[in-house]
Amino acid sequence: MEKNDTVTEEKINHYLDLTHRARQKASIIPAKDEPGFGSVMTMLKMADDYYSDAKYFRDQGDYVRAFGAINYAHAWIDAGVKIGLLDGHGDDVLFTLP
């Protein structure tokens, strides 16, 4: 197996795209007046904030922090799918399905 220990701009861009697609695909399950709605909105805000941070760090040339931030962003979305607050629509490439 080839050692893969370099964070490149291309790698960051790949994960930004992956996370963007996940954010677009995942849909909120609870209605506004149902339990869990506030929690899922908090999770999505965290994902959006980390996504924004990842782009900022990438643009600054700080690829290590960008890589960390984009992984946090995707994890928030993935967690929402895993616990049933977001619907991943059966996509087992973008999400770890329940």
Secondary structure as UniProt FT lines:
FT   HELIX           9..25
FT   STRAND          27..28
FT   TURN            32..33
FT   TURN            35..36
FT   HELIX           37..59
FT   TURN            60..61
FT   HELIX           63..82
FT   TURN            83..84
FT   STRAND          86..87
FT   TURN            89..90
FT   TURN            92..94
//
